[in-house]
């Protein structure tokens, strides 16, 4: 009896968990995947600068290029109207010009980071200021447009 009750409870919990899933092929699913890849890449780069991961100039340069490429991708996956599951504030759709401006600012900071990594030698000291500007651009947009 206890086993069947436990099994039934487990099935119910798993079924309810599946209800909140985002379709990976939807615009929301696609941009969430891009944002997650950006976060993972940014965490690796930040880890190198903060000593959590050994600094590797080539690896940092490759990560910067990947982050730059990713920074240009999520914007195409914002539909004309907000999806129910979106974590973005309504302002994304109501203040499109400002949102697009901040997107371009992020793209400019990631491009500048790549530019800094093009000059040898690539050291933590030479890339840290440009990386901080990338982090600042991310944070500014999140403060203005993401619902926490």
PyMOL commands that set and color helices and strands:
alter all, ss='L'
color gray80, all
select helices_A, chain A and resi 2-19+27-50+57-71+74-77+91-94+96-117+124-145
alter helices_A, ss='H'
color red, helices_A
deselect
rebuild
show_as cartoon
